[in-house]
Amino acid sequence: MLKVFLAAYVFLALLKLWLFMWQRTALNVCRAGDLPVNMKGVLVPYWQIIAFWPIWILKGLMLILIGVFSKWYWPIIIFLSDFIFISALIPIPHSFFLNKIEKRLENPRVRLTKKDFIKQNEEIKIQLLDAVKLVHNKYNI
């Protein structure tokens, strides 16, 4: 049973890492374009915003279950190694996420604002695409 909980935790940790990398790239785009930080929400798919907290909660639940079925210190070690692994060791492949963001912005069906603000939607897309190009240049991608 412990292996199942550990495998579920690893899967959730990798998924969270992927979400973190995408959001971090979106944050870099907003900073490069001098756009408000809350604009990063339009650069990532909507399901990511919804999935973020359930993933955190499920990871915590998996740690509790790992602690129940093993020694008390294993969840602490796993949590700390996950935290260090995510924040320090893995480089963010900005080129992959920038290309995804660029395709999302170039898609005419993707609407960043409400239907009433169609003109504003196009202006925002142009600003964001310019910011994506700045980040491309910053990282020499």
C-alpha positions, 0 to 999 in steps of 0.5 A, a space after each residue: 500500500 505504501 508503494 501506491 501512496 508513494 507513486 501517487 505522491 511522485 505523480 502529483 509532485 511531477 504534475 505540480 512541477 509542470 504547473 509551477 514551470 508554466 506559471 513561472 514562465 508566464 510570470 517572466 512574460 508579465 515582468 518582461 512586458 511590464 504587465 500586471 502580475 495577475 495577467 499570468 492567469 490568462 497565459 496558462 490554460 484555465 484548468 491549471 488555475 482550478 487544479 492547483 489547490 486540489 493537487 496541493 491538498 492531495 499531496 498533503 494527503 499522500 504525505 499523511 498516508 505515507 506517514 501512517 503506513 511507514 516511519 514518521 520521518 519519511 513524509 518529512 524527508 519526502 516533503 523536504 526533498 520535493 521542495 528542494 528538488 522543485 525550487 533549486 535543482 530543476 531548470 525551467 525549460 522556458 522555450 517549451 512553455 514560451 512556445 505553448 504560450 505563443 501558440 495560445 495567444 496566436 489562436 484566434 479562438 482563445 479569448 482573454 477577456 469577456 465577449 464585450 471587450 473584443 477590441 481590448 482582447 486583441 490589444 492584450 494579445 499583442 502586448 503579451 506576444 511582444 512580452 513573449 518575444 522579449 523573454 525569447 530574446 532574454 533567454 536566447 531561445 
